[in-house]
Amino acid sequence: MRLYTSYYARVVRASDDILLIRVSNTVPDWFNREYHTLSVNVFPDWKFINAFKKDEISYETFCAEYRKKITGTTQPCEILDEIKRLAEECGKDKVALLCYEKNSNLCHRTELARIIDDGCYCGEL
């Protein structure tokens, strides 16, 4: 399995060979592609999203809080195992973690990929 990150507007017309997994709190109304949601809550907390958008906290602080949330609720390998299981069930080799943010360097999806990576993370689509 190859793990990627991307954002909704980019994958709206992507090929069907990619398993799309939502890692955002919400999904755009216009997004009409099939996607999956993990059983573990990997969504960032709104208070940290809003604080970051208002420049009240740095991106590093946002990521540190997000990392605490993810590693405090489950083992990263459990998240990756669920993703691999979904990919196998759907017959997909490529998986994309989806969020809204266009800039992958300022989005939790990239941080999540780094947290769970076992060598399968291939970067941004």
Summary of the structure (lengths in Angstrom):
residues: 125
radius of gyration: 13.8
end to end distance: 14.6
largest distance: 42.8
contacts: 343
relative contact order: 0.30
helix: 43%
strand: 18%
